[in-house]
Amino acid sequence: MEIPKELSAYLQVVQEGGVEHIACRRCGKKFFSVKDAARHLASIHGIRLAAQFYS
């Protein structure tokens, strides 16, 4: 699983139970896709540049 360079300051890949997740560095919430994580960053944390990754 790869995180776009623009979002790497806000997201990280973590292993949990042998499954890779994308985790928010700010609050720790986990996601299965970059699209869902980007939507979270834009709506919860107000990071506008994330919108280009889910629209």
C-alpha positions in Angstrom: 0.0 0.0 0.0 1.4 3.3 -1.0 0.6 6.8 0.4 0.9 9.8 -2.0 3.9 12.0 -1.2 1.6 15.0 -0.6 -0.2 13.2 2.2 2.7 11.4 3.8 3.0 14.0 6.5 -0.5 13.2 7.6 -0.8 9.5 6.9 1.2 6.4 7.6 0.9 2.6 6.8 0.6 0.4 9.9 0.3 -3.4 10.3 -2.5 -4.7 12.5 -3.3 -8.4 12.7 -1.3 -9.0 9.6 -3.3 -6.5 7.6 -2.0 -3.2 6.3 -4.0 -0.1 7.2 -3.5 3.6 6.5 -3.5 5.5 9.8 -4.0 9.2 10.4 -0.9 10.6 12.1 -3.0 13.2 13.9 -5.7 11.1 15.6 -4.8 7.5 14.8 -8.0 6.5 13.0 -7.4 3.6 10.5 -8.6 3.2 6.9 -8.4 0.6 4.2 -8.0 3.1 1.3 -6.2 6.3 0.5 -9.6 7.7 -0.8 -11.2 7.2 2.6 -8.2 8.5 4.5 -8.1 11.6 2.3 -11.8 12.3 2.9 -11.1 12.1 6.6 -8.2 14.5 6.4 -10.3 17.0 4.5 -13.5 16.8 6.5 -12.2 16.3 10.0 -8.8 18.0 10.0 -9.4 20.6 7.4 -6.5 19.6 5.1 -7.8 20.9 1.8 -5.1 19.4 -0.4 -6.4 16.0 0.5 -9.6 16.7 -1.5 -7.9 16.0 -4.8 -7.4 12.3 -3.7 -11.0 11.4 -3.3 -13.0 13.5 -5.8 
